[in-house]
Amino acid sequence: MATIYKKKRKNKDGTESISWYGEVTINYKKKSFSAKTKKEVAEKIRAYETDMNIYGNTLETTPISLTEWTEKYMFSSVLPLVSSSTFDRYKGIFDNYIIGSELGNMYIKNIRQIHVQDYFNALTALSTGSMNKIKFLLNGSFKSAIKNNLIRINPLDGFKLPSSQKDEKTIEVFTLDEQKEYILALGTEKYGFLFYLTLYTGMRLGEVIGLKWDYVNFENGVIVIIETLKRSKVYNAKGEYEVKNVTKSPKSNKGKREIPVPSFLLSKLKELEEAATSEYVFATSNGTPLSATNIRKYHLRACKKANVKTISFHALRHTYATRLLEAGEHIKTVQELLGHADISTTLNIYTHVLHETKKSAADKLNALHNTMFKDEKN
């Protein structure tokens, strides 16, 4: 049972002040409240009773902003559980989209779904994938805040992202003629064989620069993808970091795979192995892994030298997949060679190629039909 009472106090100027007080006992523990009015005391008591009866505790009263809490959540809860490169990506999201934002500056206890909606409405220039990554980080932060008695309700529960206004990204690939000119330009290009091998294996950049001789099976003519390498910031719990080469396993079991190497490249690969002084297939003069930045730079230079359109290094992977599909390879095989966890990823990326192969199939049937009945027409 709660008790509410008032106290009068005389001020130095002879006037009288009134303050209201309240007390309530739950589980043999007495809690006191004070306010300027009886109504305010009653509301405090009612909120306390609700918290204790439903949740068994009360919310923390020290105000903390979303930015402050998210940073604490990242370094205390996320850092020990994810790879260095993944954490570095989260840190980039935090630095670019949460710090300094209106939502980030709000006290976390005051955030409602309408505030989250306004926040994401202002980010629709980003891709849906980028907005999902931000949402994922914030959702984890809010869930952690609930567990630590900062808030009761997750503002992201039931929330749907607004539609992205960013133009859909077009997949870049070389045409056959462009691929030929690019290959010809690689003859005198530094690390030219790296690009050549990428064109005919579809490896990701991190897989190529992290490729070791132990993962090249000459007997079976395959490259075994077991890990990727990326230069990344490696943070400690204090927020300090060092830039290091970070090796990690692929995102999914599908990412671990065997890629057959065409025989015309396998012989060249064997020559490189015989002269190798590093455990890495492609290495610096000191035997260390190559820089991804430099590889991208040399690739762009090769495009310019070949006088073909400039595409990203990753587009060599798209070109590999496109050539396979154009040659009639089954989409499931292409998925496995690329290391996609889900075939829907492969289907979504290469829809344009599949459409062309379907048209080609119809043309073949049309030619077959004409051959069958050519005598009838004569």
C-alpha positions as CSV (number, residue, x, y, z in Angstrom):
1,M,0.0,0.0,0.0
2,A,1.4,3.4,-1.0
3,T,1.4,6.4,1.3
4,I,1.4,10.0,0.0
5,Y,1.9,13.0,2.2
6,K,3.0,16.6,2.1
7,K,5.4,18.7,4.0
8,K,5.4,22.4,4.6
9,R,8.5,24.5,4.9
10,K,9.0,28.1,5.8
11,N,11.4,30.0,3.6
12,K,13.7,32.8,4.8
13,D,11.4,35.4,3.3
14,G,8.6,34.2,5.4
15,T,6.7,32.4,2.6
16,E,5.8,28.8,2.8
17,S,6.7,26.0,0.4
18,I,5.0,22.7,0.0
19,S,6.6,19.5,-1.2
20,W,4.9,16.1,-1.7
21,Y,6.4,12.7,-0.7
22,G,5.4,9.1,-1.2
23,E,6.4,5.7,0.0
24,V,5.6,2.2,-1.2
25,T,6.9,-1.2,-0.1
26,I,7.3,-4.1,-2.5
27,N,8.9,-7.4,-1.5
28,Y,9.8,-5.9,1.9
29,K,11.7,-3.1,0.3
30,K,10.6,0.5,0.9
31,K,11.0,3.1,-1.9
32,S,10.6,6.8,-1.4
33,F,9.6,9.5,-3.9
34,S,9.3,13.3,-3.9
35,A,7.9,15.9,-6.3
36,K,6.3,19.3,-6.3
37,T,2.7,18.0,-6.7
38,K,0.7,15.1,-5.3
39,K,-0.1,14.0,-8.9
40,E,3.6,13.7,-9.8
41,V,4.3,11.6,-6.8
42,A,1.4,9.3,-7.5
43,E,2.6,8.9,-11.1
44,K,6.1,8.0,-9.9
45,I,4.7,5.4,-7.5
46,R,2.4,3.9,-10.2
47,A,5.3,3.6,-12.6
48,Y,7.5,2.0,-10.0
49,E,4.8,-0.5,-9.0
50,T,4.2,-1.4,-12.7
51,D,7.9,-2.0,-13.3
52,M,8.4,-4.1,-10.2
53,N,5.2,-6.2,-10.6
54,I,5.8,-6.9,-14.3
55,Y,9.5,-6.8,-14.8
56,G,10.9,-7.3,-11.3
57,N,13.2,-4.2,-11.6
58,T,13.2,-0.6,-12.7
59,L,14.8,1.2,-15.6
60,E,18.2,2.8,-15.2
61,T,17.7,6.5,-14.5
62,T,21.1,7.8,-15.8
63,P,20.5,9.2,-19.3
64,I,22.5,7.8,-22.1
65,S,22.4,8.6,-25.8
66,L,21.9,6.0,-28.6
67,T,25.4,6.9,-29.8
68,E,27.0,6.3,-26.4
69,W,25.1,3.0,-25.9
70,T,25.7,1.6,-29.3
71,E,29.5,2.2,-29.0
72,K,29.5,0.5,-25.6
73,Y,27.4,-2.4,-27.0
74,M,29.8,-2.8,-30.0
75,F,33.0,-3.0,-28.0
76,S,31.6,-5.0,-25.1
77,S,29.2,-7.4,-26.9
78,V,30.0,-7.5,-30.6
79,L,33.8,-7.3,-30.7
80,P,34.4,-10.6,-28.9
81,L,32.0,-12.5,-31.2
82,V,32.8,-11.4,-34.8
83,S,35.9,-11.4,-37.0
84,S,38.1,-8.3,-37.1
85,S,36.9,-7.4,-40.7
86,T,33.3,-7.7,-39.7
87,F,33.7,-5.5,-36.7
88,D,35.6,-3.0,-38.8
89,R,32.6,-2.9,-41.1
90,Y,30.2,-2.3,-38.2
91,K,32.5,0.5,-36.9
92,G,32.3,2.1,-40.3
93,I,28.5,2.0,-40.2
94,F,28.6,3.5,-36.7
95,D,31.0,6.3,-37.6
96,N,29.2,7.2,-40.9
97,Y,25.6,6.9,-40.0
98,I,25.0,7.0,-36.2
99,I,27.6,9.4,-34.7
100,G,26.4,12.9,-35.2
101,S,22.9,11.9,-36.4
102,E,19.8,13.3,-34.8
103,L,18.7,9.8,-33.8
104,G,22.2,9.1,-32.4
105,N,22.1,12.2,-30.2
106,M,18.8,11.3,-28.6
107,Y,18.6,9.7,-25.2
108,I,17.9,6.0,-25.9
109,K,15.0,5.9,-23.5
110,N,13.2,8.7,-25.5
111,I,13.4,7.0,-28.9
112,R,10.1,5.8,-30.4
113,Q,9.5,4.1,-33.7
114,I,8.5,7.4,-35.3
115,H,12.0,8.7,-34.7
116,V,13.5,5.6,-36.3
117,Q,11.1,6.0,-39.3
118,D,12.3,9.6,-39.7
119,Y,15.9,8.5,-39.5
120,F,15.6,5.9,-42.2
121,N,13.4,8.1,-44.4
122,A,16.4,10.4,-44.7
123,L,18.7,7.5,-45.8
124,T,16.7,6.2,-48.8
125,A,19.6,7.4,-51.1
126,L,21.4,4.3,-49.8
127,S,20.8,0.8,-51.2
128,T,18.4,-1.5,-49.4
129,G,21.4,-3.6,-48.4
130,S,23.2,-0.7,-46.7
131,M,20.0,0.3,-44.8
132,N,19.6,-3.3,-43.7
133,K,23.2,-3.3,-42.3
134,I,22.4,-0.1,-40.3
135,K,19.1,-1.6,-39.1
136,F,20.9,-4.8,-38.0
137,L,23.4,-2.8,-35.9
138,L,20.7,-0.6,-34.3
139,N,18.5,-3.6,-33.6
140,G,21.3,-5.3,-31.7
141,S,21.9,-2.1,-29.7
142,F,18.3,-1.7,-28.8
143,K,18.0,-5.4,-27.7
144,S,21.1,-5.0,-25.6
145,A,19.6,-1.9,-24.0
146,I,16.5,-3.9,-23.1
147,K,18.6,-6.6,-21.4
148,N,20.4,-3.8,-19.4
149,N,17.2,-2.1,-18.2
150,L,17.7,1.0,-20.3
151,I,14.4,0.6,-22.3
152,R,11.4,-1.7,-22.2
153,I,10.5,-1.8,-25.9
154,N,12.6,-2.1,-29.0
155,P,11.6,0.7,-31.4
156,L,12.6,-1.5,-34.3
157,D,10.1,-4.3,-33.5
158,G,7.7,-4.6,-36.4
159,F,9.6,-1.8,-38.3
160,K,9.8,-2.0,-42.1
161,L,12.5,-0.1,-44.0
162,P,11.4,2.5,-46.6
163,S,12.0,1.7,-50.2
164,S,15.5,2.6,-51.5
165,Q,15.6,5.4,-54.0
166,K,19.0,4.3,-55.3
167,D,19.1,3.1,-58.8
168,E,19.5,-0.7,-59.1
169,K,23.1,-1.6,-59.7
170,T,23.9,-3.0,-63.2
171,I,26.2,-6.0,-63.3
172,E,29.3,-5.1,-65.3
173,V,30.9,-7.8,-67.5
174,F,33.3,-7.8,-70.4
175,T,32.0,-8.8,-73.8
176,L,33.9,-11.6,-75.5
177,D,35.8,-9.1,-77.6
178,E,36.7,-7.0,-74.6
179,Q,37.8,-10.0,-72.7
180,K,40.1,-11.0,-75.5
181,E,41.7,-7.5,-75.7
182,Y,42.0,-7.4,-71.9
183,I,43.8,-10.8,-71.9
184,L,46.2,-9.6,-74.6
185,A,47.0,-6.5,-72.5
186,L,47.9,-8.7,-69.5
187,G,51.0,-10.1,-71.2
188,T,53.2,-7.1,-70.1
189,E,51.1,-6.1,-67.1
190,K,52.4,-6.6,-63.5
191,Y,50.4,-9.4,-61.9
192,G,48.8,-10.1,-65.3
193,F,48.5,-13.8,-64.5
194,L,46.6,-13.0,-61.3
195,F,43.9,-11.3,-63.5
196,Y,44.0,-14.1,-66.0
197,L,43.4,-16.7,-63.3
198,T,40.6,-14.6,-61.8
199,L,38.9,-14.4,-65.2
200,Y,38.8,-18.2,-65.4
201,T,38.1,-19.2,-61.8
202,G,35.8,-16.4,-60.6
203,M,37.7,-16.0,-57.3
204,R,36.9,-13.0,-55.1
205,L,39.8,-10.5,-54.5
206,G,40.3,-11.7,-50.9
207,E,40.4,-15.3,-52.1
208,V,43.0,-14.5,-54.8
209,I,45.4,-12.5,-52.5
210,G,45.0,-15.1,-49.7
211,L,45.6,-18.1,-52.0
212,K,48.4,-20.3,-50.8
213,W,50.3,-23.0,-52.7
214,D,48.9,-25.6,-50.2
215,Y,45.5,-24.9,-51.6
216,V,46.5,-25.6,-55.2
217,N,45.9,-29.3,-56.0
218,F,47.8,-29.9,-59.2
219,E,47.0,-33.6,-59.3
220,N,43.2,-32.9,-59.5
221,G,43.6,-29.6,-61.3
222,V,41.7,-27.6,-58.8
223,I,42.1,-24.6,-56.5
224,V,40.6,-25.2,-53.0
225,I,39.1,-22.1,-51.4
226,I,39.4,-22.4,-47.6
227,E,40.0,-18.8,-46.5
228,T,40.1,-15.2,-47.6
229,L,42.5,-12.4,-46.7
230,K,41.8,-8.8,-46.1
231,R,43.7,-5.9,-44.7
232,S,41.6,-4.6,-41.9
233,K,41.6,-2.5,-38.7
234,V,41.9,-4.8,-35.6
235,Y,40.3,-3.2,-32.6
236,N,40.8,-3.9,-28.9
237,A,38.2,-3.3,-26.1
238,K,39.6,0.3,-25.5
239,G,38.8,1.3,-29.1
240,E,42.4,1.3,-30.2
241,Y,43.3,-0.5,-33.4
242,E,46.1,-1.8,-35.6
243,V,45.9,-2.4,-39.3
244,K,46.7,-6.0,-40.1
245,N,46.3,-8.7,-42.7
246,V,43.3,-10.7,-41.4
247,T,42.6,-14.2,-42.6
248,K,39.2,-15.8,-42.1
249,S,37.0,-18.6,-43.4
250,P,34.3,-17.9,-46.0
251,K,31.0,-16.6,-44.8
252,S,29.2,-20.0,-45.4
253,N,30.1,-23.6,-46.0
254,K,29.3,-23.1,-49.7
255,G,32.1,-20.6,-49.7
256,K,34.5,-23.4,-49.1
257,R,34.8,-25.0,-52.5
258,E,36.9,-26.5,-55.2
259,I,37.3,-24.6,-58.5
260,P,38.6,-26.5,-61.5
261,V,41.5,-24.7,-63.3
262,P,41.6,-24.8,-67.1
263,S,44.6,-26.8,-68.3
264,F,46.1,-23.9,-70.2
265,L,46.4,-22.0,-66.9
266,L,47.4,-25.0,-64.8
267,S,50.7,-25.4,-66.6
268,K,51.5,-21.7,-66.0
269,L,50.6,-22.1,-62.4
270,K,53.0,-25.0,-62.1
271,E,55.8,-22.9,-63.5
272,L,55.1,-20.2,-60.9
273,E,55.1,-22.8,-58.1
274,E,58.5,-24.1,-59.1
275,A,60.0,-20.6,-58.8
276,A,58.0,-19.6,-55.7
277,T,59.7,-18.3,-52.5
278,S,56.5,-17.5,-50.6
279,E,53.6,-19.6,-49.3
280,Y,51.3,-17.2,-51.2
281,V,50.7,-17.8,-54.9
282,F,50.8,-14.1,-55.5
283,A,53.2,-12.2,-53.2
284,T,55.4,-9.2,-52.9
285,S,59.2,-9.4,-53.2
286,N,59.2,-9.9,-49.4
287,G,56.9,-12.8,-49.6
288,T,54.0,-11.0,-48.0
289,P,50.4,-10.9,-49.4
290,L,49.7,-8.3,-52.1
291,S,47.7,-5.1,-51.4
292,A,44.1,-5.2,-52.6
293,T,44.4,-1.5,-53.4
294,N,47.3,-2.1,-55.6
295,I,45.6,-5.0,-57.4
296,R,42.6,-2.8,-58.2
297,K,45.0,-0.1,-59.5
298,Y,46.8,-2.5,-61.8
299,H,43.6,-4.0,-63.0
300,L,42.3,-0.5,-64.0
301,R,45.6,0.2,-65.8
302,A,45.1,-3.1,-67.7
303,C,41.7,-2.0,-68.8
304,K,43.1,1.3,-70.1
305,K,45.9,-0.4,-71.9
306,A,43.5,-2.8,-73.5
307,N,41.3,0.1,-74.6
308,V,38.2,-1.5,-73.1
309,K,35.5,-0.2,-70.8
310,T,36.7,0.2,-67.2
311,I,35.0,-2.3,-64.9
312,S,35.7,-3.2,-61.3
313,F,38.0,-6.0,-60.3
314,H,35.0,-7.9,-58.9
315,A,33.4,-7.7,-62.4
316,L,36.0,-10.2,-63.6
317,R,34.1,-12.7,-61.3
318,H,30.8,-11.6,-63.0
319,T,32.5,-12.1,-66.4
320,Y,33.5,-15.7,-65.4
321,A,30.0,-16.6,-64.4
322,T,28.5,-15.0,-67.5
323,R,30.7,-17.0,-69.8
324,L,29.8,-20.2,-68.0
325,L,26.1,-19.5,-68.4
326,E,26.4,-18.5,-72.0
327,A,28.2,-21.8,-72.6
328,G,25.1,-23.6,-71.2
329,E,26.4,-24.5,-67.8
330,H,23.7,-25.3,-65.3
331,I,22.9,-22.5,-62.8
332,K,23.4,-24.8,-59.8
333,T,26.9,-25.6,-61.0
334,V,27.6,-21.9,-61.3
335,Q,26.3,-21.3,-57.8
336,E,28.7,-23.9,-56.4
337,L,31.7,-22.6,-58.3
338,L,31.0,-19.0,-57.1
339,G,30.5,-20.1,-53.5
340,H,27.0,-18.5,-53.1
341,A,25.3,-19.8,-50.0
342,D,21.9,-19.6,-51.7
343,I,21.0,-20.2,-55.4
344,S,18.6,-17.2,-55.3
345,T,21.7,-15.0,-55.0
346,T,23.1,-16.4,-58.3
347,L,19.7,-16.2,-60.0
348,N,19.2,-12.6,-58.9
349,I,22.7,-11.5,-60.1
350,Y,22.6,-13.2,-63.4
351,T,19.0,-12.8,-64.5
352,H,20.1,-10.9,-67.6
353,V,22.3,-13.8,-68.8
354,L,19.6,-16.4,-68.1
355,H,17.1,-14.4,-70.1
356,E,19.5,-14.3,-73.1
357,T,20.1,-18.1,-72.8
358,K,16.4,-18.7,-72.7
359,K,16.0,-16.7,-76.0
360,S,18.9,-18.7,-77.4
361,A,17.1,-22.0,-76.5
362,A,14.0,-20.8,-78.3
363,D,16.2,-19.9,-81.4
364,K,17.6,-23.4,-81.3
365,L,14.1,-24.9,-81.3
366,N,13.1,-22.6,-84.1
367,A,16.2,-23.8,-86.1
368,L,15.4,-27.4,-85.3
369,H,11.8,-27.0,-86.4
370,N,12.8,-25.4,-89.7
371,T,15.2,-28.2,-90.4
372,M,12.6,-30.8,-89.7
373,F,10.1,-29.3,-92.1
374,K,12.4,-27.8,-94.8
375,D,11.3,-30.4,-97.3
376,E,7.7,-29.6,-96.7
377,K,8.3,-25.9,-97.6
378,N,10.0,-26.9,-100.8
